[in-house]
C-alpha cells in the first residue's frame, strides 16, 4: 500500500493578524449589502468588545439592553476564562447592527444575542470561526493568517498605535499583565524602537 499523501495545506504559525480599517470596512460593507445581519452584528460586537470567542458567542440579550429593551452604550459580561467582569462600549454603528439583528433573527425570544440552532442554545465557537473565515476569504484575505483572534486584536492594535497606552489596552482585553498584551498585539523590539524615534527630547 502506498503511504498516505501529506496534506498540501501550509500550516501558518504565529499570531493571527489584526484587520486594517480598510479591511474591516470591506467586510462590513459586504455583510450589509448581503443583509447578513447576524454576521454583521457578530463581527461589529467582536470588534467593539474585544472579547474572546467563548465570551462573545455567549452574550445574553439582557446584558446589552436596558429595562426598556433599548441597546445600551456600555455593557458588562463575565469572562469565562478569568471569571472577571469585562466592560466595553458599544458604538453607534454596532448598536444599529445589533438592532437589525434583534429585529431579523429567527428565535426572537432567545436569551442569547447570537443564538444557535435551537432557541435555548448560544452560537458555537466553531460556527463563529466559520463565519469570520468566510468573511476574510470573501474580501480576498488569506484566511490562514486570520482567525477570531484577528477580530479581538483589531481594535486593541489600532488603539495602541494611536495612544501607546498599553495598560488601557491590557485592561480592555482582560489581561492580567502588560507583557501578555505586548505579545498579543505584536509589540516587537522594532516597534518599540520606532516608537522611541517619535520622542524628541533635544529640541
N, C-alpha and C positions, 0 to 999 in steps of 0.2 A: 504493500500500500504506500502511496506517496504521502509525504508529510503534508500536514495542513499548511496552506499558504499563510504567511504572516499578513496581518492587516496592513493595507497600504495607507491607512489613516495616520497622519502625522500627529504625534502627541505633543501638545504645546504646554510647556511647564512655566511656572511663574505667575505673578499676579495678573489678574484679568484687567484689561484696560478700561478706564472710565470713558464715558462718552464726551465728545466735544459738544458745545452748544449747538453747532450746525447739525451734528448727527442726531442729537435729541430732537431738534426741531423737525428733521426729516421723518423720524419715527412717529412723532405726534401727529404731524400733518397727514401722513398716510393713514393712520388709525382713524382720524376724524373723517377723512374723505370716504373711508370704507364703513363709517358708522360702527366701528368696533368699540362700543362704549365701555365694555368691561375691561378690555385690554388697555384702552386709553387711560381709564381711571387707575388701573393697576400700576402702570408704569409711572404715571404722574405722582401717585401716592408714594410709590417706592422712592422716587427722586426726592420728594419733599421730606419724607420721614427718615430716610437713610436707615430703615430697619432691615434686619436680617430677613431672609426668606421665610423662616419659621415664624416670625412675628408679623410680617406684612400680610401673609395669607390668612392669619387668624385675627385680624382686626374685626371687632364687633361694631355693628351699626351704632349701638348706644355709645361707643367710645368716640365717635366723630360727629355726633349730633347732640343738640340740646333738648330740653324737655318739650320744645315746640316742633321738633323734627328738623330744625334748620342745621345746616352743616357748620360746625364751629371753626374758628380760625386757629385754635390751638388745641391739640389733643394729647392725651397721655395713654400709653399702653404699658403693661408689664412685660418685660422681655423674658422669653422662655429660657434663654441660656444663662442669664445672670440673676434673674428674679428682681432686677431693679426696674424702676419706672423710667420710661423714655418719654420725653416731652418733645413735641415738634409742632412747627407752624404749618398750617395748610394754606397755601397761596390761593388767590382768587381763581387762577387758572385751574388748579386741582379741585377746588370746591365746585366749580362748574362741571368738571369732568365727573366728579362723584355724583352730583345731582342727576346728570344724564344717565349714569349707571343705575341709580336707585329708581328712576322712572322707567327704565327699559328692561331691567333684569327679569328673569323667568320666575324665580321664587321671591316675590316682592316682600314677603313677611319673614324671610330667613334672618336669623340673628347675625349672620356673618356678612360683612361688606362684600367679600368675594366668596360666594358660596360654591359648593361642589356640585356633583351630580344629583345630590339629594338635598332637600330643604335644610336638614339638620347638620349637614357637613360643610366644612370650610374647603376652599380650594386646596389641593395638594401642592406641596413644594415642587414635585415633578412637573405638574401642569404649568406652574409659574415658569419653570425653567424652559419648557417648550414654547411658551408664549414669547418670552424675551428672545430666545434663539431665533424664532421665526421672524421677529421684528428686526433683528440685526441683519439677518440674511436678506430680508426684503429691500433694505436700502444699500445693499452691496458690501456690507462688512463681513470680514472673515470671522465667522462665529466661533472658530477655535480660540480666538483671542478675547472673547467677551462672554459674560455669564451674568447671573443675577447679582454677582458682586460688582459688576460694572454699573448697575443701577444704583447700588448702595454707595459706591465710591464717587459717582459723578459730582453731586453737589458738594461733597466733602472736599474733593480735589479742587474744584473751582473756588470754593470758599477759602481754602488755604492759600491758593495762588493769589487771591485778591486781598487777603487780610494778614497772612502769615501768622495767624493766631491758632497755633497747634492745640492749645489747651481747650479752646472753644470747640474745635473740630472733634477732639477726643471725647468731650462731654456729649456731643450730639450723636456720636457713633456708639456711645455706651462703653467705651474702652476704659480700663482701669488705670492705664498709664500712657504717656505720650509716645513712648518708644514703640508700643504696639501700633499706634496711629501713624507714626512716621513710616513704619514698614508697610502698613495697609494702603496708604495713599501714594507710596512710592517715593518717599523723601530720600533722595540719594545724596552722596557726597557732592556730586556735581551741582545738584540743585541748591545745596547749602552754600557752596562757593559762589554760585551765580547770584544767590540772594545777598551774600556779603558784598558783592560788587555794586549793589544798589545803594549801599550806605556810604555817604561821603562825609568823613569826619574832619577833612583838612581844609575845606573851603568855608 
